[in-house]
Amino acid sequence: MPGACARWMLRRLFGRVLEAELDRWLYVGDSTNDQAMFGHFPLSVGVANLRRFAGQLHTWPAYLTTGERGEGFAEVARALISARATT
């Protein structure tokens, strides 16, 4: 089952159950090995360099950044900070 490590970590470190609040978490990935998590998390973001692997991807994230690599991760962080500042 996808997310076994994430579920274990969340329960062990924070006493929380991932499946009970899956819609509150965001998964960000940048490689073909992130596909299971893209499919598991309703809120998933792929860093733009995923486009290079289009032929190998069968599960895409819900959103793609415009920036690649670190810039893509920074783009996600900026969006989250901006959204939090407006709520």
Buried (B, 14 or more C-beta within 10 A) or exposed (E): EBBEEBBEEBEEEEEBEBEEEBEEBBBBBBEBEBBBBBBBBEBBBBBBBBEEEEEEBEBBBEEBBEBBEEEBBEBBEEBEEEEEEEE
